[in-house]
Amino acid sequence: MATDFTQEDQYVGKQIILDSDRLVFNGRENTIISSKNHFINKTNGETHFNSGKNIYINGPQLYIGPTVNGQDPNIPAVRSTELKQLLRDLIGALEMFFQVSYPNTSGLMGPNPGVNLSLAQTILSNLAKIKTRLDDIDSKNIFIS
């Protein structure tokens, strides 16, 4: 992902260098910056994007975090809606299991295989479905470290 930045004094080719304490580019309708590669803030300072509305960052994949040992961030972000639904499904299946296997009595009672066989098969089937969906929570676009 990361492309090496060539310092101004090392670059060979056409370029424009502006050196000032502050530069302000104000487009009354739009500001468009276009190039093959963008390098914003090659120093160790901060970079701020401020907006009164949404900020959209679009690309085939987004990498958030530092490149470490030449390795781009590679931990997929989690899509919370899908994760929450998977967790709800898992909790529901486990609640059903414990409510039937351990009813409210004076003491704990283990599962009764004769009574709970079809229930156990249903729960195992549900858990198998949930297990196959675990990869659904991985983002295909955003990677964090």
Secondary structure as GFF3:
##gff-version 3
##sequence-region A 1 145
A	DSSP	beta_strand	62	64	.	.	.	ID=ss1
A	DSSP	beta_strand	75	78	.	.	.	ID=ss2
A	DSSP	alpha_helix	80	101	.	.	.	ID=ss3
A	DSSP	alpha_helix	113	133	.	.	.	ID=ss4
A	DSSP	three_ten_helix	134	137	.	.	.	ID=ss5
A	DSSP	beta_strand	138	144	.	.	.	ID=ss6
###
